[in-house]
């Protein structure tokens, strides 16, 4: 549904860490900004965990969510 909030979770492959250090955070931010530019998804909040990432975002076009992910 347009303009609804979604919780999206990305996970690394089993056993691989997603280290929360400033340069990794910048890389993730850059990837999310580029994806949000191409696919209408407004990232409201992101939390980087040990092996996964949680996003809260607003869907502009429901058809684009699968491409964004």
Secondary structure, DSSP 8 states (H G I E B T S, - for coil): -TT-EEEEEEE-STT------HHHHHHHHHHHHHHHHHS-EEEEEEEE-SSEEEEEEEES-GGGHHHH-
